[in-house]
């Protein structure tokens, strides 16, 4: 009996969803940074087993949005509710659920789901094990979860047990994707995300949140095992453009170098990366530009 199904990963910002997603897949498909809004789009990852194909959907962090960009990001996460065969809610091992965790659980309660909902208590490598029991009890009182699993996305502890629990509830089905496929994300999308990841790591204040990346050209030379990529970073203000470029182009060079190294590791080819910066005033508040950047349907 072979099983296949979709599993949506939901949780507040910075709870470790993308780290877990990458740990399960064994590669860096979702970008990771210690900042909110790191994940902006839904990303599909496919984990194959001899008896199952588990299709994970990594989503942006759920929070109460205050801007058009944030509303679009949160809607991307909420759209998977009811579209999957199971949901995995991720929280941290705090004694009580935080406001953002409760906000997500209220959304799930209102949705009146008829699919299994699992809870992963992430980052258990940071706490003493006896402290987990009150956390488990607290969440048991908030929702009827199909299973509660303490895990560490960073060390891998508890992940195998969680995957076994999730696999058990998936429907009987042949594989939905080819067995050699890890994600349905395009190389262009991943390249743009790798650039944005370095912007998140290397810039501060409003700059990373006012930045979007588009790939203008992606040309592969199979004979030379080489890829030429041209990308544009869009910001909202001239002052942000100056920060993004840096003194004598130093910041843009650093972003490009780090992103290129990560691309070469994933693509297995030499990458030549060219970056440009442009200003689109208040693009984060424009429905047209949010759609252009793939952040709004």
GUMAR-152059 format. One record per residue (C-alpha): residue number from 1; z, x, y; residue in three letters. Coordinates in nm, 4 decimals. Layout:
N
+-----+----------+----------+----------+-----+
:   n :       up :     east :    north : res :
+-----+----------+----------+----------+-----+
: NUM :        Z :        X :        Y : ala :
...
+-----+----------+----------+----------+-----+
***
This chain:
297
+-----+----------+----------+----------+-----+
:   n :       up :     east :    north : res :
+-----+----------+----------+----------+-----+
:   1 :   0.0000 :   0.0000 :   0.0000 : unk :
:   2 :  -0.1198 :   0.1602 :   0.3262 : unk :
:   3 :   0.0253 :   0.0580 :   0.6630 : unk :
:   4 :  -0.1118 :   0.0869 :   1.0158 : unk :
:   5 :   0.0134 :  -0.0431 :   1.3454 : unk :
:   6 :   0.0836 :   0.0068 :   1.7135 : unk :
:   7 :   0.4269 :   0.1085 :   1.8444 : unk :
:   8 :   0.4980 :   0.0889 :   2.2170 : unk :
:   9 :   0.7487 :   0.3324 :   2.3673 : unk :
:  10 :   0.9414 :   0.1912 :   2.6638 : unk :
:  11 :   1.2289 :   0.3210 :   2.8730 : unk :
:  12 :   1.3394 :   0.4116 :   3.2216 : unk :
:  13 :   1.1895 :   0.7166 :   3.3985 : unk :
:  14 :   1.2829 :   1.0623 :   3.2631 : unk :
:  15 :   1.4455 :   0.9324 :   2.9465 : unk :
:  16 :   1.2272 :   1.1585 :   2.7309 : unk :
:  17 :   0.9494 :   0.9260 :   2.6125 : unk :
:  18 :   0.6712 :   1.1800 :   2.6593 : unk :
:  19 :   0.8745 :   1.4609 :   2.5022 : unk :
:  20 :   0.9313 :   1.2374 :   2.1987 : unk :
:  21 :   0.5634 :   1.1373 :   2.1932 : unk :
:  22 :   0.4525 :   1.5021 :   2.1925 : unk :
:  23 :   0.7139 :   1.5978 :   1.9313 : unk :
:  24 :   0.5871 :   1.3281 :   1.6934 : unk :
:  25 :   0.2228 :   1.4293 :   1.7408 : unk :
:  26 :   0.2948 :   1.8021 :   1.7288 : unk :
:  27 :   0.0945 :   1.8747 :   2.0453 : unk :
:  28 :   0.1124 :   1.8342 :   2.4230 : unk :
:  29 :  -0.0909 :   1.5198 :   2.4866 : unk :
:  30 :   0.1437 :   1.3617 :   2.7426 : unk :
:  31 :   0.2483 :   1.5760 :   3.0365 : unk :
:  32 :   0.6176 :   1.6417 :   3.0911 : unk :
:  33 :   0.8070 :   1.7106 :   3.4136 : unk :
:  34 :   1.1596 :   1.6511 :   3.5381 : unk :
:  35 :   1.0399 :   1.4013 :   3.7991 : unk :
:  36 :   0.9875 :   1.0230 :   3.7997 : unk :
:  37 :   0.6316 :   0.8887 :   3.7692 : unk :
:  38 :   0.5268 :   1.1814 :   3.5509 : unk :
:  39 :   0.3470 :   0.9365 :   3.3198 : unk :
:  40 :   0.1235 :   0.6971 :   3.5144 : unk :
:  41 :  -0.1105 :   0.5703 :   3.2431 : unk :
:  42 :  -0.0711 :   0.4349 :   2.8929 : unk :
:  43 :  -0.1537 :   0.7131 :   2.6458 : unk :
:  44 :  -0.2327 :   0.6593 :   2.2778 : unk :
:  45 :  -0.1189 :   0.9058 :   2.0122 : unk :
:  46 :  -0.2017 :   0.8784 :   1.6421 : unk :
:  47 :   0.0311 :   1.0108 :   1.3703 : unk :
:  48 :  -0.1130 :   1.0131 :   1.0198 : unk :
:  49 :   0.0875 :   1.0061 :   0.6963 : unk :
:  50 :  -0.0333 :   0.9806 :   0.3351 : unk :
:  51 :   0.0731 :   0.6153 :   0.3310 : unk :
:  52 :   0.0521 :   0.5110 :   0.6965 : unk :
:  53 :  -0.1067 :   0.5536 :   1.0366 : unk :
:  54 :   0.1370 :   0.5106 :   1.3253 : unk :
:  55 :  -0.0228 :   0.4596 :   1.6661 : unk :
:  56 :   0.2195 :   0.5317 :   1.9500 : unk :
:  57 :   0.1668 :   0.4154 :   2.3079 : unk :
:  58 :   0.3420 :   0.6344 :   2.5630 : unk :
:  59 :   0.4057 :   0.4421 :   2.8849 : unk :
:  60 :   0.5335 :   0.5023 :   3.2395 : unk :
:  61 :   0.9034 :   0.4628 :   3.3063 : unk :
:  62 :   1.0130 :   0.1050 :   3.3736 : unk :
:  63 :   1.2019 :   0.0536 :   3.6992 : unk :
:  64 :   1.2156 :  -0.1941 :   3.9862 : unk :
:  65 :   0.9067 :  -0.0995 :   4.1894 : unk :
:  66 :   0.8995 :  -0.0910 :   4.5686 : unk :
:  67 :   0.5456 :   0.0300 :   4.6467 : unk :
:  68 :   0.1951 :  -0.0756 :   4.5356 : unk :
:  69 :   0.1607 :   0.2461 :   4.3329 : unk :
:  70 :   0.4932 :   0.1929 :   4.1593 : unk :
:  71 :   0.4122 :  -0.1714 :   4.0888 : unk :
:  72 :   0.0841 :  -0.0663 :   3.9270 : unk :
:  73 :   0.2609 :   0.1996 :   3.7186 : unk :
:  74 :   0.5340 :  -0.0366 :   3.5969 : unk :
:  75 :   0.2776 :  -0.3083 :   3.5178 : unk :
:  76 :   0.0996 :  -0.0569 :   3.2925 : unk :
:  77 :   0.4191 :  -0.0258 :   3.0881 : unk :
:  78 :   0.4934 :  -0.3981 :   3.0810 : unk :
:  79 :   0.1403 :  -0.4808 :   2.9662 : unk :
:  80 :   0.2093 :  -0.3419 :   2.6181 : unk :
:  81 :   0.4895 :  -0.5926 :   2.5567 : unk :
:  82 :   0.3460 :  -0.8405 :   2.3100 : unk :
:  83 :   0.0440 :  -0.6203 :   2.2328 : unk :
:  84 :   0.2075 :  -0.4030 :   1.9659 : unk :
:  85 :   0.3438 :  -0.4414 :   1.6134 : unk :
:  86 :   0.6797 :  -0.2917 :   1.7136 : unk :
:  87 :   0.8572 :  -0.1632 :   2.0226 : unk :
:  88 :   1.0699 :   0.1483 :   2.0587 : unk :
:  89 :   1.3156 :   0.1386 :   2.3478 : unk :
:  90 :   1.4491 :   0.4779 :   2.4526 : unk :
:  91 :   1.7797 :   0.5342 :   2.6323 : unk :
:  92 :   2.0211 :   0.8199 :   2.6961 : unk :
:  93 :   2.3659 :   0.8518 :   2.5324 : unk :
:  94 :   2.5685 :   0.7192 :   2.8263 : unk :
:  95 :   2.8786 :   0.5085 :   2.7490 : unk :
:  96 :   2.7220 :   0.2060 :   2.9186 : unk :
:  97 :   2.3647 :   0.0976 :   2.9843 : unk :
:  98 :   2.2408 :   0.1825 :   3.3320 : unk :
:  99 :   2.0820 :  -0.0615 :   3.5766 : unk :
: 100 :   1.7273 :   0.0424 :   3.4813 : unk :
: 101 :   1.8046 :   0.0067 :   3.1083 : unk :
: 102 :   1.9453 :  -0.3409 :   3.1675 : unk :
: 103 :   1.6395 :  -0.4292 :   3.3777 : unk :
: 104 :   1.4129 :  -0.3384 :   3.0836 : unk :
: 105 :   1.6244 :  -0.5294 :   2.8316 : unk :
: 106 :   1.6113 :  -0.8358 :   3.0583 : unk :
: 107 :   1.2291 :  -0.8132 :   3.0652 : unk :
: 108 :   1.2265 :  -0.8004 :   2.6841 : unk :
: 109 :   1.4671 :  -1.0933 :   2.6623 : unk :
: 110 :   1.2471 :  -1.3067 :   2.8865 : unk :
: 111 :   0.9399 :  -1.2155 :   2.6800 : unk :
: 112 :   1.0954 :  -1.3829 :   2.3714 : unk :
: 113 :   0.9392 :  -1.1309 :   2.1357 : unk :
: 114 :   0.8811 :  -1.1973 :   1.7683 : unk :
: 115 :   0.8221 :  -0.8318 :   1.6764 : unk :
: 116 :   1.0760 :  -0.5676 :   1.5672 : unk :
: 117 :   1.2442 :  -0.3819 :   1.8529 : unk :
: 118 :   1.4057 :  -0.0465 :   1.7766 : unk :
: 119 :   1.6407 :   0.1593 :   1.9925 : unk :
: 120 :   1.6283 :   0.5385 :   2.0126 : unk :
: 121 :   1.9286 :   0.7035 :   2.1766 : unk :
: 122 :   1.7677 :   1.0260 :   2.2951 : unk :
: 123 :   1.9145 :   1.3617 :   2.4063 : unk :
: 124 :   2.1917 :   1.3646 :   2.1446 : unk :
: 125 :   2.1747 :   1.7449 :   2.1551 : unk :
: 126 :   2.3624 :   1.7171 :   2.4863 : unk :
: 127 :   2.6673 :   1.5255 :   2.3598 : unk :
: 128 :   2.9347 :   1.5535 :   2.0916 : unk :
: 129 :   2.8523 :   1.3293 :   1.7964 : unk :
: 130 :   3.1774 :   1.1215 :   1.8153 : unk :
: 131 :   3.0670 :   1.0045 :   2.1612 : unk :
: 132 :   2.7636 :   0.8312 :   2.0104 : unk :
: 133 :   2.9553 :   0.5554 :   1.8290 : unk :
: 134 :   3.0651 :   0.3717 :   2.1487 : unk :
: 135 :   2.7088 :   0.4011 :   2.2818 : unk :
: 136 :   2.5679 :   0.2427 :   1.9646 : unk :
: 137 :   2.8287 :  -0.0354 :   1.9784 : unk :
: 138 :   2.7520 :  -0.1032 :   2.3457 : unk :
: 139 :   2.3791 :  -0.1496 :   2.2826 : unk :
: 140 :   2.4391 :  -0.3585 :   1.9705 : unk :
: 141 :   2.6107 :  -0.6082 :   2.1993 : unk :
: 142 :   2.3129 :  -0.6258 :   2.4354 : unk :
: 143 :   2.0269 :  -0.6977 :   2.1958 : unk :
: 144 :   1.9567 :  -0.7601 :   1.8298 : unk :
: 145 :   1.7726 :  -0.4364 :   1.7521 : unk :
: 146 :   1.5929 :  -0.3886 :   1.4211 : unk :
: 147 :   1.7401 :  -0.0393 :   1.4071 : unk :
: 148 :   1.9346 :   0.2027 :   1.6263 : unk :
: 149 :   1.8603 :   0.5733 :   1.5837 : unk :
: 150 :   2.0255 :   0.8684 :   1.7619 : unk :
: 151 :   1.7567 :   1.1336 :   1.8147 : unk :
: 152 :   1.6745 :   1.4486 :   2.0046 : unk :
: 153 :   1.3122 :   1.4688 :   2.1139 : unk :
: 154 :   1.3819 :   1.8294 :   2.2122 : unk :
: 155 :   1.5166 :   1.9556 :   1.8777 : unk :
: 156 :   1.3594 :   1.6973 :   1.6463 : unk :
: 157 :   1.6959 :   1.5785 :   1.5109 : unk :
: 158 :   1.6829 :   1.2208 :   1.3818 : unk :
: 159 :   1.3090 :   1.1762 :   1.4377 : unk :
: 160 :   1.2161 :   1.1619 :   1.0678 : unk :
: 161 :   1.4675 :   0.8842 :   1.0053 : unk :
: 162 :   1.3359 :   0.6910 :   1.3052 : unk :
: 163 :   0.9749 :   0.7266 :   1.1876 : unk :
: 164 :   1.0736 :   0.5976 :   0.8430 : unk :
: 165 :   1.2364 :   0.2924 :   0.9999 : unk :
: 166 :   0.9333 :   0.2209 :   1.2162 : unk :
: 167 :   0.6901 :   0.2729 :   0.9294 : unk :
: 168 :   0.8744 :   0.0154 :   0.7183 : unk :
: 169 :   0.7979 :  -0.2697 :   0.9612 : unk :
: 170 :   0.4280 :  -0.1971 :   1.0187 : unk :
: 171 :   0.1744 :  -0.4388 :   0.8688 : unk :
: 172 :  -0.0281 :  -0.3550 :   0.5628 : unk :
: 173 :  -0.3644 :  -0.2356 :   0.6927 : unk :
: 174 :  -0.6229 :   0.0394 :   0.6465 : unk :
: 175 :  -0.6288 :   0.3170 :   0.9112 : unk :
: 176 :  -0.7361 :   0.1917 :   1.2520 : unk :
: 177 :  -0.8540 :   0.5357 :   1.3716 : unk :
: 178 :  -1.0231 :   0.8307 :   1.1983 : unk :
: 179 :  -0.7680 :   1.0487 :   1.0181 : unk :
: 180 :  -0.8590 :   1.3608 :   1.2199 : unk :
: 181 :  -0.8027 :   1.1846 :   1.5523 : unk :
: 182 :  -0.4804 :   1.2535 :   1.7458 : unk :
: 183 :  -0.5464 :   1.0536 :   2.0638 : unk :
: 184 :  -0.8100 :   0.8327 :   2.2207 : unk :
: 185 :  -0.7563 :   1.0041 :   2.5572 : unk :
: 186 :  -1.0686 :   1.1887 :   2.6723 : unk :
: 187 :  -1.0715 :   1.5614 :   2.7433 : unk :
: 188 :  -1.1463 :   1.4779 :   3.1072 : unk :
: 189 :  -0.8332 :   1.2614 :   3.1256 : unk :
: 190 :  -0.6168 :   1.5303 :   2.9649 : unk :
: 191 :  -0.7586 :   1.7967 :   3.1986 : unk :
: 192 :  -0.6699 :   1.5826 :   3.5019 : unk :
: 193 :  -0.3201 :   1.5249 :   3.3650 : unk :
: 194 :  -0.2654 :   1.8980 :   3.3055 : unk :
: 195 :  -0.3518 :   1.9637 :   3.6713 : unk :
: 196 :  -0.1194 :   1.6864 :   3.7877 : unk :
: 197 :   0.1567 :   1.8249 :   3.5653 : unk :
: 198 :   0.1498 :   2.1538 :   3.7556 : unk :
: 199 :   0.1534 :   1.9688 :   4.0881 : unk :
: 200 :   0.4719 :   1.7964 :   3.9693 : unk :
: 201 :   0.6259 :   2.1295 :   3.8688 : unk :
: 202 :   0.5246 :   2.3312 :   4.1740 : unk :
: 203 :   0.5498 :   2.0929 :   4.4714 : unk :
: 204 :   0.8415 :   1.8952 :   4.6110 : unk :
: 205 :   0.9415 :   1.5919 :   4.8170 : unk :
: 206 :   0.6631 :   1.3330 :   4.8564 : unk :
: 207 :   0.3728 :   1.5654 :   4.7708 : unk :
: 208 :   0.3583 :   1.5157 :   4.3904 : unk :
: 209 :   0.3882 :   1.1369 :   4.4254 : unk :
: 210 :   0.1126 :   1.1240 :   4.6873 : unk :
: 211 :  -0.1266 :   1.3202 :   4.4643 : unk :
: 212 :  -0.4016 :   1.2025 :   4.2314 : unk :
: 213 :  -0.6467 :   1.4125 :   4.0315 : unk :
: 214 :  -1.0068 :   1.3282 :   3.9463 : unk :
: 215 :  -1.2432 :   1.5346 :   3.7323 : unk :
: 216 :  -1.5786 :   1.5735 :   3.9090 : unk :
: 217 :  -1.7523 :   1.7797 :   3.6389 : unk :
: 218 :  -1.6711 :   1.8731 :   3.2789 : unk :
: 219 :  -1.9452 :   2.0880 :   3.1268 : unk :
: 220 :  -1.9107 :   2.2319 :   2.7780 : unk :
: 221 :  -2.1041 :   2.5360 :   2.6587 : unk :
: 222 :  -2.0531 :   2.5317 :   2.2820 : unk :
: 223 :  -2.2515 :   2.8510 :   2.2247 : unk :
: 224 :  -2.0273 :   3.0479 :   2.4601 : unk :
: 225 :  -1.7119 :   2.8481 :   2.3672 : unk :
: 226 :  -1.6626 :   2.7808 :   2.7359 : unk :
: 227 :  -1.5829 :   2.4775 :   2.9536 : unk :
: 228 :  -1.6461 :   2.4550 :   3.3270 : unk :
: 229 :  -1.4306 :   2.1987 :   3.5052 : unk :
: 230 :  -1.4408 :   2.0891 :   3.8674 : unk :
: 231 :  -1.1574 :   1.8684 :   3.9943 : unk :
: 232 :  -1.0424 :   1.7130 :   4.3199 : unk :
: 233 :  -0.6798 :   1.6602 :   4.4181 : unk :
: 234 :  -0.6355 :   1.3674 :   4.6566 : unk :
: 235 :  -0.3356 :   1.3459 :   4.8899 : unk :
: 236 :  -0.2433 :   1.1077 :   5.1723 : unk :
: 237 :  -0.1867 :   1.3406 :   5.4688 : unk :
: 238 :  -0.3247 :   1.6600 :   5.6189 : unk :
: 239 :   0.0247 :   1.8112 :   5.5985 : unk :
: 240 :   0.0277 :   1.7461 :   5.2222 : unk :
: 241 :  -0.3149 :   1.9068 :   5.1921 : unk :
: 242 :  -0.1823 :   2.2191 :   5.3648 : unk :
: 243 :   0.1103 :   2.2369 :   5.1211 : unk :
: 244 :  -0.1198 :   2.1830 :   4.8226 : unk :
: 245 :  -0.3490 :   2.4666 :   4.9286 : unk :
: 246 :  -0.0696 :   2.7001 :   5.0378 : unk :
: 247 :  -0.0894 :   3.0207 :   5.2375 : unk :
: 248 :  -0.4338 :   3.1750 :   5.1785 : unk :
: 249 :  -0.4823 :   2.9333 :   4.8877 : unk :
: 250 :  -0.1810 :   3.0630 :   4.6943 : unk :
: 251 :  -0.0444 :   2.7253 :   4.5817 : unk :
: 252 :  -0.3811 :   2.5901 :   4.4705 : unk :
: 253 :  -0.4443 :   2.9110 :   4.2766 : unk :
: 254 :  -0.1070 :   2.8850 :   4.1029 : unk :
: 255 :  -0.1674 :   2.5196 :   4.0086 : unk :
: 256 :  -0.5135 :   2.6042 :   3.8774 : unk :
: 257 :  -0.4031 :   2.9078 :   3.6782 : unk :
: 258 :  -0.1202 :   2.7290 :   3.4999 : unk :
: 259 :  -0.3301 :   2.4202 :   3.4276 : unk :
: 260 :  -0.6172 :   2.6350 :   3.2985 : unk :
: 261 :  -0.3914 :   2.8220 :   3.0546 : unk :
: 262 :  -0.2648 :   2.4930 :   2.9089 : unk :
: 263 :  -0.6197 :   2.3573 :   2.8814 : unk :
: 264 :  -0.7355 :   2.6673 :   2.6951 : unk :
: 265 :  -0.4523 :   2.6275 :   2.4433 : unk :
: 266 :  -0.5393 :   2.2633 :   2.3750 : unk :
: 267 :  -0.9203 :   2.2847 :   2.3897 : unk :
: 268 :  -0.9459 :   2.6181 :   2.2089 : unk :
: 269 :  -1.2065 :   2.7433 :   2.4550 : unk :
: 270 :  -1.2342 :   2.9555 :   2.7685 : unk :
: 271 :  -1.1918 :   2.7352 :   3.0757 : unk :
: 272 :  -1.3273 :   2.7971 :   3.4250 : unk :
: 273 :  -1.1463 :   2.5637 :   3.6643 : unk :
: 274 :  -1.2416 :   2.4915 :   4.0244 : unk :
: 275 :  -1.0074 :   2.2832 :   4.2430 : unk :
: 276 :  -1.0636 :   2.1057 :   4.5732 : unk :
: 277 :  -0.8217 :   1.9080 :   4.7939 : unk :
: 278 :  -0.9097 :   1.6042 :   5.0040 : unk :
: 279 :  -0.7169 :   1.3509 :   5.2137 : unk :
: 280 :  -0.7412 :   0.9749 :   5.1601 : unk :
: 281 :  -0.4969 :   0.8225 :   5.4047 : unk :
: 282 :  -0.2340 :   0.5977 :   5.2396 : unk :
: 283 :  -0.4269 :   0.5792 :   4.9104 : unk :
: 284 :  -0.1080 :   0.4814 :   4.7219 : unk :
: 285 :  -0.1058 :   0.1512 :   4.9158 : unk :
: 286 :  -0.4760 :   0.0713 :   4.8640 : unk :
: 287 :  -0.5692 :  -0.1556 :   4.5722 : unk :
: 288 :  -0.9262 :  -0.0268 :   4.5892 : unk :
: 289 :  -0.8227 :   0.3376 :   4.5551 : unk :
: 290 :  -0.5586 :   0.2612 :   4.2934 : unk :
: 291 :  -0.8380 :   0.1043 :   4.0884 : unk :
: 292 :  -1.0648 :   0.4015 :   4.1588 : unk :
: 293 :  -0.7993 :   0.6344 :   4.0200 : unk :
: 294 :  -0.7492 :   0.4162 :   3.7132 : unk :
: 295 :  -0.3989 :   0.3062 :   3.8107 : unk :
: 296 :  -0.4702 :  -0.0630 :   3.8709 : unk :
: 297 :  -0.6771 :  -0.3055 :   3.6670 : unk :
+-----+----------+----------+----------+-----+
***
